[in-house]
Amino acid sequence: MVRMPESAPEDPPQNVSVLNMTSRLISVSWNSPNIITGKFTYVLYLYGPTGFLYDNSTLDTRFLFTGLTPYTKYRVDVRAKAAGEVGPAAEKVVITPAEAPSTVQNLEAVAEDSISVRVSWRSPAQPNGPITQYRLQVLADDTLLQDITLISGNITDLNKTQTLPPNVSNSLRRIKRSDELSPVTSPPAFTATVSARTPPTAMTASSFARSESRSTGHTANTDFQPTLHPALADEPTPGYDSESVTQSSDNVNSRTSALSMISVSLNTVPPWLMQQSHTEAVTSATSALRLTPGQQRLSTRDASVTGHISTRSAGVTGTTGVTVREEVVDVLSEKLSYLVSDLNPFTEYTFRVTASTTAGEGPAADITEKTSEQVPSSVLEVSYQNISSTSILVNWVPPLNPNGRITHYSVYGLNLRSNQALNWVTNTTSILISDLDKYTGYKLRVAASTAVGESSLSEEDDVFAFTLEDEPDSPPENLSVLETSPSTATLTWSAPEKANGVIQYYEVFYENESYSAMTNSTSNRVTLISLKPFSFYNVSVRAYTRYGNGNQTSETLYLLSGEDVPGSPPYGLSYESVSPSEVNVTWNAPLQPNGVVTHYSLELWNSTHYLNLTSPTNFLHITHLRKYAQYRIVVQAHTRAGAGNYSSNPLNITTLEDVPSDPVSNLTAQIFSSTAIIVSWDPPMEPNGRPYYILTLQEAGIFPNMTSPGILAVNKTIKQTTTDNVSLFTKLRKYFPYVLTVTPATGAGPAYNQTSTMYLRTDDDSPSSPPLLLSTTNLSSSSIAVVWQRPLEANGEITEYTLTLSGHGSTNTTQTPNTSIILTNLVSYTAYNLTIIASTRKGAGPILLVHLHTDEGGPSSPPRNLTLYNHTAVSVWLTWEPPLEPNGVVIKYGFRIQDLITQTVTHRNSSGLSAMEHLSGFRPHSSYEISVYSYTRVGHGNQFSSPVTFTTNES
């Protein structure tokens, strides 16, 4: 065998394919050239929108490009290298998938008026793919009010050839129809549950491959680009095989669990995709990936149509109080704006805008703007009071919607006689108007003003004032027919505009070619009789005050009498619910009315109610219906002649559910124990739906804080929700007041205005804590006053207190209902123990132990065994024993000395605390009697020992 020398490669690498691709990387693989000319290395060249980017060499037959840009077209050239030379290139063209965009730019908000703000912005600096939608949220005080989705609105018909820009004529011609191509249609009018952040789970895929000898008739489908799961990075993907134009469904479906597709609109190809090399052609592989039933479909409408916005859905709210709207705009425009309306005047709003691609939603940009002031609504309840013949006092209520700060009120007056316009200005809601003309009527109107302008002037609140009487200066007005029959006609009219007094009566004159008559009426109504059926009459009226008629005759009324009853019933009855107790009923007039229908009568009934109603038109707003109830209604037409015998077909009506109209009944509470209560009730008489109940049990008493004395404990509230008619509350405080509330509710919400309240108390029990000692007071050496208060946790009404006194060798027990006692006959200067026990009817509680000690007193017994053991002519020596009942601390002794000769008595005190004393100063050969007594701090108590008699010695 002879080895030939190496030479330059003669053909390109084979089967270049993409193993894996994300928005930031591409993994490609290939096979060696068919003609082996030596040991190959490979050089890879990467081209982007701007041209050549870089090249790399490898010995392997696969390579990973990283650091790429999302949604960007790249061309990969692979060349074999041998003998120092590179061979022909094998090309592969790919487009990286899209990513979520960056924030929008130049977000601005400008208030256009008091209820709308123009929000504008520029597309994101980094769109990372075609923008599929913008989301505009309107917030006030962090509360979402409006959620507006702006989407593209032009649908591309997949069955028709579409015209593309000239610069893509060689690469993108038309969409190829194929059973393997998943149809892409515009989204439904509105789907509130599909988030714009969630990309579809499966989309059609397309690939770009180099065109060598293949026909250029193949069409390119750039609607979708695939993103492979990283787990497939090292596996060849059939969808990117340049040799395979189509894929089998088995190969594709085997990877759908790891494959997620991202839509790219055919008509939104970026500019660089239009600029292909003359050596390139784009081929399309019809993917077998299909959209499954119920899967979201993305719109491929032509985004080039600009300047038109249509509301596709409005008023759809996914959350109570939030308006959800979807609008059609040109989302591919560089600059967009949207007029947010239905705002409140003089209010600050936050406008939040995000952009989305098929890969997801980008970060939000916020801006705030405040709507301007607006003119206020009309003032309310305008009234007046006559003060004199030339002055009136006008009052009113401020506007319900001021829409800013009210700066002043303007009162406009019109002299109804001279049409002279007057006006007055005030800062209050009343004004005294004087200097008016007598015998004149005035029409007054009141308007409120803000800095923006003045409220509208409404005739509903006009005030008319009239002055002194005179004969009329104008005739009666508005002469009209109220009711007719073939032989009678009831007429009505309005008083003269310038009556100048009280109308005493009216003179009615009526005639035709063959008949004339006159009648008087004291009211503005009269019935003409003896008329010919279906005849014309000329009728006029004069008004008389006390001063005459002023020669003022009304305009002539042309009267036609004699209409008949209708010949067919009303038809086409329908209703619309306005509220749970209100409906609007409409119908069509009879096909044969036989005259002018004056009104309609309606019969409304159900199993418990029956009601007759009337309406002058073919519409009636019915109120005060029972909520969540069924009714039937029929309608009958009336002319001036009557109702006839025809009624419409019955219409069945069911009113809406509402909160209950009345509270629960028979609310009762059973005291189950000192810590448990069972509550029961009956449902409301008018639940207005399927009821449930909200219960609260709140502590209503004052309870001390056992852990922090002196600070009251916080009352607790127990809440329960149940559909039953009975409820059990446990772990309650003993003998404690509670407030129970029961609020009925339905699916329409709770009826807090129908809350039932019950005041109750748990059962009593024996006290849980001892009485509280307030004070002990020593009243004397033998009596003590003790004061206490009821236990903090008495758990009931205290029936008695049991007191046990122990001390000085004895024990005494007594009962008292009071919270104080005076202990008497005590031994002075003695310690005692007093126990106090509080009791309810359920038993006794813990013990309160009180340590007592009586005060000192005078001795209650004298010293004992007084003995004279020596004496002289002038002195004597004595000894004795202390008293048995000193009633305190002996501080000294005293001596009572009586001279038996002179009967004089003297007292001396001892020199110390010793029970021995030497006394001197006696007269010789004299007789004396001596007694000894003891002292405490209180005194000696007049307790003298038995006396001792002696005679001193001679000197």
Helices and strands as residue ranges (DSSP letters): E 14-21, E 26-31, E 41-48, E 51-58, E 62-65, E 73-82, E 85-95, E 105-111, E 117-122, E 133-140, E 143-151, G 166-168, E 224-228, G 230-232, G 238-240, H 249-253, E 259-263, G 266-268, H 271-274, E 310-316, E 323-328, E 335-340, E 348-357, E 360-361, E 365-370, E 380-388, E 391-397, E 408-415, E 421-426, E 430-433, E 442-449, G 459-461, E 463-465, E 477-484, E 489-494, E 505-511, E 516-521, E 525-528, E 536-544, E 557-560, E 571-579, E 582-588, E 597-605, E 610-615, E 619-622, E 630-639, E 651-654, E 665-673, E 676-682, E 692-699, E 717-722, E 726-729, E 737-746, E 749-750, G 752-754, E 756-761, E 772-780, E 783-789, E 800-807, E 810-816, E 820-823, E 831-840, E 843-853, E 864-871, E 875-881, E 892-899, E 905-909, E 916-920, E 927-935, E 948-951
